[in-house]
Amino acid sequence: MSRRHRPLVSESRHGLDQVKARLQHVSDPEQAKFSAAASLGIPLQRGYNGQLTAHDAGRIGGSLGGQMVKELTALAMEQLASKQKKE
């Protein structure tokens, strides 16, 4: 499986960054991964993090991604429900 480090729709980057920052209660989306790591007790630093195991790195990304998927799914369901009420 190939890894993509960019959204399929490039115009969505700003919105996704806003969701990521809001979910971690930070103003800067770059701080979101550090906030997620701290909440998991993982010592993430700026720059090189060669001391991290693949498992811990995956826990950070999985935590952020999972929260974002839940948030975006809830938003989509809310929009669908609103659309159905209008019809």
N, CA, C and O atoms as CSV, one atom per row, in Angstrom:
chain,resi,resn,atom,element,x,y,z
A,1,MET,N,N,0.853,-1.181,0.000
A,1,MET,CA,C,0.000,0.000,0.000
A,1,MET,C,C,0.891,1.234,0.000
A,1,MET,O,O,1.793,1.356,0.829
A,2,SER,N,N,0.640,2.137,-0.921
A,2,SER,CA,C,1.449,3.357,-0.955
A,2,SER,C,C,0.892,4.384,0.024
A,2,SER,O,O,-0.310,4.439,0.285
A,3,ARG,N,N,1.772,5.168,0.539
A,3,ARG,CA,C,1.389,6.226,1.482
A,3,ARG,C,C,1.320,7.549,0.754
A,3,ARG,O,O,2.227,7.901,0.000
A,4,ARG,N,N,0.251,8.279,0.980
A,4,ARG,CA,C,0.104,9.613,0.401
A,4,ARG,C,C,0.171,10.605,1.557
A,4,ARG,O,O,-0.555,10.480,2.543
A,5,HIS,N,N,1.029,11.564,1.424
A,5,HIS,CA,C,1.157,12.564,2.470
A,5,HIS,C,C,0.519,13.881,2.052
A,5,HIS,O,O,0.861,14.950,2.557
A,6,ARG,N,N,-0.407,13.775,1.126
A,6,ARG,CA,C,-1.138,14.960,0.710
A,6,ARG,C,C,-2.571,14.532,0.392
A,6,ARG,O,O,-2.810,13.403,-0.038
A,7,PRO,N,N,-3.511,15.435,0.606
A,7,PRO,CA,C,-4.907,15.076,0.320
A,7,PRO,C,C,-5.134,14.891,-1.180
A,7,PRO,O,O,-4.435,15.489,-1.999
A,8,LEU,N,N,-6.103,14.069,-1.529
A,8,LEU,CA,C,-6.432,13.860,-2.943
A,8,LEU,C,C,-6.895,15.152,-3.593
A,8,LEU,O,O,-6.599,15.404,-4.761
A,9,VAL,N,N,-7.618,15.971,-2.845
A,9,VAL,CA,C,-8.078,17.274,-3.339
A,9,VAL,C,C,-7.207,18.325,-2.650
A,9,VAL,O,O,-7.387,18.608,-1.466
A,10,SER,N,N,-6.275,18.893,-3.386
A,10,SER,CA,C,-5.295,19.795,-2.779
A,10,SER,C,C,-5.934,21.009,-2.109
A,10,SER,O,O,-5.379,21.549,-1.152
A,11,GLU,N,N,-7.087,21.440,-2.599
A,11,GLU,CA,C,-7.759,22.602,-2.011
A,11,GLU,C,C,-8.309,22.309,-0.619
A,11,GLU,O,O,-8.674,23.234,0.107
A,12,SER,N,N,-8.372,21.048,-0.243
A,12,SER,CA,C,-8.928,20.689,1.065
A,12,SER,C,C,-7.908,20.783,2.191
A,12,SER,O,O,-8.281,20.682,3.360
A,13,ARG,N,N,-6.634,20.972,1.874
A,13,ARG,CA,C,-5.561,20.975,2.884
A,13,ARG,C,C,-5.864,21.938,4.032
A,13,ARG,O,O,-5.738,21.561,5.197
A,14,HIS,N,N,-6.260,23.169,3.723
A,14,HIS,CA,C,-6.509,24.175,4.757
A,14,HIS,C,C,-7.629,23.722,5.698
A,14,HIS,O,O,-7.498,23.827,6.918
A,15,GLY,N,N,-8.706,23.228,5.142
A,15,GLY,CA,C,-9.828,22.763,5.963
A,15,GLY,C,C,-9.445,21.578,6.835
A,15,GLY,O,O,-9.833,21.516,8.002
A,16,LEU,N,N,-8.687,20.638,6.283
A,16,LEU,CA,C,-8.240,19.488,7.071
A,16,LEU,C,C,-7.313,19.917,8.196
A,16,LEU,O,O,-7.386,19.386,9.304
A,17,ASP,N,N,-6.439,20.881,7.912
A,17,ASP,CA,C,-5.549,21.400,8.962
A,17,ASP,C,C,-6.352,22.064,10.080
A,17,ASP,O,O,-6.006,21.931,11.254
A,18,GLN,N,N,-7.415,22.775,9.725
A,18,GLN,CA,C,-8.256,23.414,10.741
A,18,GLN,C,C,-8.935,22.369,11.624
A,18,GLN,O,O,-9.011,22.537,12.841
A,19,VAL,N,N,-9.426,21.294,11.015
A,19,VAL,CA,C,-10.067,20.218,11.785
A,19,VAL,C,C,-9.053,19.596,12.730
A,19,VAL,O,O,-9.349,19.370,13.903
A,20,LYS,N,N,-7.861,19.320,12.226
A,20,LYS,CA,C,-6.808,18.707,13.033
A,20,LYS,C,C,-6.471,19.581,14.244
A,20,LYS,O,O,-6.364,19.077,15.363
A,21,ALA,N,N,-6.304,20.882,14.024
A,21,ALA,CA,C,-5.964,21.796,15.119
A,21,ALA,C,C,-7.107,21.899,16.126
A,21,ALA,O,O,-6.874,21.909,17.334
A,22,ARG,N,N,-8.342,21.976,15.626
A,22,ARG,CA,C,-9.494,22.103,16.535
A,22,ARG,C,C,-9.637,20.870,17.413
A,22,ARG,O,O,-9.936,20.989,18.601
A,23,LEU,N,N,-9.429,19.696,16.847
A,23,LEU,CA,C,-9.571,18.460,17.622
A,23,LEU,C,C,-8.521,18.335,18.715
A,23,LEU,O,O,-8.777,17.721,19.750
A,24,GLN,N,N,-7.355,18.903,18.501
A,24,GLN,CA,C,-6.289,18.831,19.503
A,24,GLN,C,C,-6.237,20.085,20.375
A,24,GLN,O,O,-5.371,20.202,21.242
A,25,HIS,N,N,-7.158,21.019,20.150
A,25,HIS,CA,C,-7.254,22.255,20.945
A,25,HIS,C,C,-5.971,23.076,20.867
A,25,HIS,O,O,-5.471,23.565,21.880
A,26,VAL,N,N,-5.449,23.220,19.655
A,26,VAL,CA,C,-4.267,24.048,19.424
A,26,VAL,C,C,-4.584,25.013,18.292
A,26,VAL,O,O,-5.498,24.774,17.502
A,27,SER,N,N,-3.828,26.105,18.214
A,27,SER,CA,C,-4.087,27.088,17.165
A,27,SER,C,C,-3.329,26.765,15.877
A,27,SER,O,O,-3.772,27.132,14.789
A,28,ASP,N,N,-2.196,26.086,15.997
A,28,ASP,CA,C,-1.361,25.759,14.846
A,28,ASP,C,C,-1.484,24.272,14.520
A,28,ASP,O,O,-1.205,23.435,15.379
A,29,PRO,N,N,-1.895,23.922,13.297
A,29,PRO,CA,C,-2.033,22.508,12.935
A,29,PRO,C,C,-0.747,21.699,13.121
A,29,PRO,O,O,-0.813,20.502,13.402
A,30,GLU,N,N,0.420,22.331,12.969
A,30,GLU,CA,C,1.681,21.623,13.176
A,30,GLU,C,C,1.843,21.167,14.629
A,30,GLU,O,O,2.532,20.184,14.901
A,31,GLN,N,N,1.214,21.875,15.547
A,31,GLN,CA,C,1.288,21.511,16.967
A,31,GLN,C,C,0.396,20.321,17.300
A,31,GLN,O,O,0.561,19.705,18.353
A,32,ALA,N,N,-0.546,19.987,16.420
A,32,ALA,CA,C,-1.511,18.922,16.694
A,32,ALA,C,C,-0.823,17.590,16.952
A,32,ALA,O,O,-1.213,16.864,17.867
A,33,LYS,N,N,0.197,17.254,16.160
A,33,LYS,CA,C,0.863,15.967,16.359
A,33,LYS,C,C,1.623,15.925,17.682
A,33,LYS,O,O,1.731,14.866,18.300
A,34,PHE,N,N,2.145,17.056,18.115
A,34,PHE,CA,C,2.844,17.096,19.401
A,34,PHE,C,C,1.852,16.973,20.551
A,34,PHE,O,O,2.141,16.337,21.564
A,35,SER,N,N,0.691,17.581,20.389
A,35,SER,CA,C,-0.361,17.469,21.393
A,35,SER,C,C,-0.868,16.030,21.482
A,35,SER,O,O,-1.076,15.511,22.579
A,36,ALA,N,N,-1.066,15.386,20.334
A,36,ALA,CA,C,-1.515,13.990,20.314
A,36,ALA,C,C,-0.465,13.093,20.952
A,36,ALA,O,O,-0.799,12.198,21.729
A,37,ALA,N,N,0.793,13.323,20.631
A,37,ALA,CA,C,1.881,12.517,21.195
A,37,ALA,C,C,1.942,12.682,22.717
A,37,ALA,O,O,2.111,11.705,23.447
A,38,ALA,N,N,1.803,13.919,23.184
A,38,ALA,CA,C,1.845,14.163,24.626
A,38,ALA,C,C,0.699,13.457,25.333
A,38,ALA,O,O,0.888,12.901,26.415
A,39,SER,N,N,-0.493,13.471,24.731
A,39,SER,CA,C,-1.636,12.817,25.364
A,39,SER,C,C,-1.466,11.300,25.409
A,39,SER,O,O,-2.066,10.631,26.250
A,40,LEU,N,N,-0.650,10.760,24.505
A,40,LEU,CA,C,-0.382,9.317,24.488
A,40,LEU,C,C,0.870,8.950,25.285
A,40,LEU,O,O,1.196,7.773,25.438
A,41,GLY,N,N,1.567,9.971,25.790
A,41,GLY,CA,C,2.788,9.721,26.554
A,41,GLY,C,C,3.976,9.351,25.682
A,41,GLY,O,O,4.880,8.643,26.126
A,42,ILE,N,N,3.977,9.828,24.442
A,42,ILE,CA,C,5.056,9.523,23.500
A,42,ILE,C,C,5.939,10.759,23.370
A,42,ILE,O,O,5.435,11.847,23.091
A,43,PRO,N,N,7.265,10.609,23.570
A,43,PRO,CA,C,8.178,11.764,23.541
A,43,PRO,C,C,8.531,12.202,22.115
A,43,PRO,O,O,9.603,11.868,21.611
A,44,LEU,N,N,7.648,12.935,21.476
A,44,LEU,CA,C,7.892,13.436,20.122
A,44,LEU,C,C,8.576,14.788,20.222
A,44,LEU,O,O,8.170,15.640,21.013
A,45,GLN,N,N,9.616,14.983,19.418
A,45,GLN,CA,C,10.358,16.245,19.417
A,45,GLN,C,C,10.361,16.829,18.015
A,45,GLN,O,O,10.064,16.137,17.042
A,46,ARG,N,N,10.698,18.103,17.920
A,46,ARG,CA,C,10.885,18.706,16.596
A,46,ARG,C,C,12.156,18.117,15.999
A,46,ARG,O,O,13.122,17.840,16.710
A,47,GLY,N,N,12.141,17.932,14.698
A,47,GLY,CA,C,13.330,17.395,14.036
A,47,GLY,C,C,13.340,15.880,14.040
A,47,GLY,O,O,12.295,15.240,13.924
A,48,TYR,N,N,14.506,15.324,14.172
A,48,TYR,CA,C,14.706,13.878,14.079
A,48,TYR,C,C,14.135,13.154,15.294
A,48,TYR,O,O,14.378,13.551,16.434
A,49,ASN,N,N,13.377,12.093,15.043
A,49,ASN,CA,C,12.778,11.290,16.106
A,49,ASN,C,C,13.130,9.820,15.930
A,49,ASN,O,O,12.259,8.953,15.999
A,50,GLY,N,N,14.409,9.544,15.705
A,50,GLY,CA,C,14.880,8.194,15.472
A,50,GLY,C,C,14.655,7.255,16.643
A,50,GLY,O,O,14.692,6.036,16.472
A,51,GLN,N,N,14.424,7.797,17.822
A,51,GLN,CA,C,14.197,6.957,19.001
A,51,GLN,C,C,12.785,6.373,19.030
A,51,GLN,O,O,12.520,5.443,19.792
A,52,LEU,N,N,11.886,6.900,18.219
A,52,LEU,CA,C,10.511,6.406,18.215
A,52,LEU,C,C,10.415,5.074,17.489
A,52,LEU,O,O,11.058,4.862,16.461
A,53,THR,N,N,9.621,4.204,18.026
A,53,THR,CA,C,9.355,2.951,17.328
A,53,THR,C,C,8.277,3.205,16.270
A,53,THR,O,O,7.539,4.188,16.340
A,54,ALA,N,N,8.202,2.316,15.306
A,54,ALA,CA,C,7.156,2.427,14.282
A,54,ALA,C,C,5.781,2.343,14.946
A,54,ALA,O,O,4.831,2.994,14.509
A,55,HIS,N,N,5.688,1.549,15.986
A,55,HIS,CA,C,4.423,1.392,16.713
A,55,HIS,C,C,3.975,2.723,17.307
A,55,HIS,O,O,2.818,3.116,17.156
A,56,ASP,N,N,4.895,3.419,17.986
A,56,ASP,CA,C,4.542,4.710,18.595
A,56,ASP,C,C,4.214,5.763,17.550
A,56,ASP,O,O,3.281,6.545,17.729
A,57,ALA,N,N,4.978,5.791,16.453
A,57,ALA,CA,C,4.695,6.757,15.382
A,57,ALA,C,C,3.310,6.484,14.802
A,57,ALA,O,O,2.565,7.418,14.505
A,58,GLY,N,N,2.969,5.224,14.643
A,58,GLY,CA,C,1.649,4.865,14.143
A,58,GLY,C,C,0.539,5.226,15.101
A,58,GLY,O,O,-0.558,5.582,14.672
A,59,ARG,N,N,0.807,5.141,16.395
A,59,ARG,CA,C,-0.196,5.532,17.382
A,59,ARG,C,C,-0.496,7.020,17.287
A,59,ARG,O,O,-1.648,7.426,17.442
A,60,ILE,N,N,0.512,7.834,17.035
A,60,ILE,CA,C,0.294,9.287,16.912
A,60,ILE,C,C,-0.555,9.574,15.679
A,60,ILE,O,O,-1.580,10.249,15.773
A,61,GLY,N,N,-0.134,9.068,14.533
A,61,GLY,CA,C,-0.871,9.309,13.282
A,61,GLY,C,C,-2.259,8.697,13.311
A,61,GLY,O,O,-3.218,9.287,12.815
A,62,GLY,N,N,-2.361,7.511,13.894
A,62,GLY,CA,C,-3.660,6.843,13.972
A,62,GLY,C,C,-4.631,7.586,14.853
A,62,GLY,O,O,-5.825,7.662,14.564
A,63,SER,N,N,-4.108,8.132,15.929
A,63,SER,CA,C,-4.950,8.908,16.842
A,63,SER,C,C,-5.502,10.146,16.146
A,63,SER,O,O,-6.698,10.429,16.217
A,64,LEU,N,N,-4.618,10.877,15.475
A,64,LEU,CA,C,-5.050,12.088,14.760
A,64,LEU,C,C,-6.006,11.742,13.627
A,64,LEU,O,O,-7.071,12.345,13.500
A,65,GLY,N,N,-5.627,10.779,12.812
A,65,GLY,CA,C,-6.449,10.409,11.663
A,65,GLY,C,C,-7.800,9.868,12.068
A,65,GLY,O,O,-8.816,10.198,11.458
A,66,GLY,N,N,-7.816,9.036,13.096
A,66,GLY,CA,C,-9.080,8.469,13.567
A,66,GLY,C,C,-10.042,9.533,14.057
A,66,GLY,O,O,-11.237,9.490,13.765
A,67,GLN,N,N,-9.506,10.491,14.808
A,67,GLN,CA,C,-10.346,11.587,15.298
A,67,GLN,C,C,-10.873,12.422,14.140
A,67,GLN,O,O,-12.027,12.851,14.153
A,68,MET,N,N,-10.024,12.652,13.134
A,68,MET,CA,C,-10.447,13.455,11.990
A,68,MET,C,C,-11.543,12.735,11.201
A,68,MET,O,O,-12.501,13.369,10.760
A,69,VAL,N,N,-11.413,11.434,11.022
A,69,VAL,CA,C,-12.431,10.674,10.292
A,69,VAL,C,C,-13.766,10.725,11.036
A,69,VAL,O,O,-14.814,10.908,10.416
A,70,LYS,N,N,-13.733,10.566,12.350
A,70,LYS,CA,C,-14.967,10.639,13.148
A,70,LYS,C,C,-15.622,12.009,13.005
A,70,LYS,O,O,-16.835,12.109,12.824
A,71,GLU,N,N,-14.813,13.058,13.089
A,71,GLU,CA,C,-15.328,14.425,12.986
A,71,GLU,C,C,-15.931,14.690,11.606
A,71,GLU,O,O,-17.024,15.247,11.504
A,72,LEU,N,N,-15.231,14.297,10.557
A,72,LEU,CA,C,-15.721,14.543,9.198
A,72,LEU,C,C,-16.951,13.699,8.889
A,72,LEU,O,O,-17.839,14.146,8.163
A,73,THR,N,N,-17.016,12.483,9.432
A,73,THR,CA,C,-18.191,11.637,9.240
A,73,THR,C,C,-19.404,12.250,9.927
A,73,THR,O,O,-20.497,12.281,9.362
A,74,ALA,N,N,-19.206,12.735,11.146
A,74,ALA,CA,C,-20.299,13.375,11.879
A,74,ALA,C,C,-20.791,14.613,11.136
A,74,ALA,O,O,-21.996,14.848,11.055
A,75,LEU,N,N,-19.871,15.401,10.595
A,75,LEU,CA,C,-20.231,16.595,9.839
A,75,LEU,C,C,-21.039,16.225,8.594
A,75,LEU,O,O,-22.047,16.865,8.293
A,76,ALA,N,N,-20.601,15.199,7.878
A,76,ALA,CA,C,-21.323,14.762,6.673
A,76,ALA,C,C,-22.721,14.260,7.019
A,76,ALA,O,O,-23.681,14.561,6.311
A,77,MET,N,N,-22.840,13.500,8.098
A,77,MET,CA,C,-24.148,12.996,8.512
A,77,MET,C,C,-25.080,14.143,8.896
A,77,MET,O,O,-26.273,14.119,8.594
A,78,GLU,N,N,-24.520,15.135,9.559
A,78,GLU,CA,C,-25.296,16.309,9.952
A,78,GLU,C,C,-25.787,17.058,8.714
A,78,GLU,O,O,-26.936,17.498,8.670
A,79,GLN,N,N,-24.930,17.201,7.718
A,79,GLN,CA,C,-25.316,17.892,6.490
A,79,GLN,C,C,-26.381,17.103,5.722
A,79,GLN,O,O,-27.305,17.693,5.161
A,80,LEU,N,N,-26.254,15.785,5.695
A,80,LEU,CA,C,-27.263,14.963,5.033
A,80,LEU,C,C,-28.616,15.069,5.728
A,80,LEU,O,O,-29.651,15.176,5.070
A,81,ALA,N,N,-28.605,15.038,7.059
A,81,ALA,CA,C,-29.849,15.153,7.810
A,81,ALA,C,C,-30.501,16.510,7.562
A,81,ALA,O,O,-31.719,16.603,7.412
A,82,SER,N,N,-29.686,17.556,7.519
A,82,SER,CA,C,-30.201,18.899,7.263
A,82,SER,C,C,-30.798,18.977,5.862
A,82,SER,O,O,-31.844,19.594,5.660
A,83,LYS,N,N,-30.135,18.353,4.905
A,83,LYS,CA,C,-30.604,18.366,3.520
A,83,LYS,C,C,-31.953,17.621,3.408
A,83,LYS,O,O,-32.848,18.060,2.687
A,84,GLN,N,N,-32.084,16.509,4.119
A,84,GLN,CA,C,-33.312,15.725,4.086
A,84,GLN,C,C,-34.484,16.481,4.711
A,84,GLN,O,O,-35.620,16.341,4.259
A,85,LYS,N,N,-34.218,17.274,5.737
A,85,LYS,CA,C,-35.285,18.061,6.377
A,85,LYS,C,C,-35.815,19.133,5.430
A,85,LYS,O,O,-36.997,19.473,5.480
A,86,LYS,N,N,-34.944,19.670,4.564
A,86,LYS,CA,C,-35.339,20.714,3.634
A,86,LYS,C,C,-36.201,20.156,2.511
A,86,LYS,O,O,-36.988,20.897,1.923
A,87,GLU,N,N,-36.074,18.866,2.197
A,87,GLU,CA,C,-36.791,18.281,1.068
A,87,GLU,C,C,-38.163,17.892,1.444
A,87,GLU,O,O,-38.910,17.381,0.610
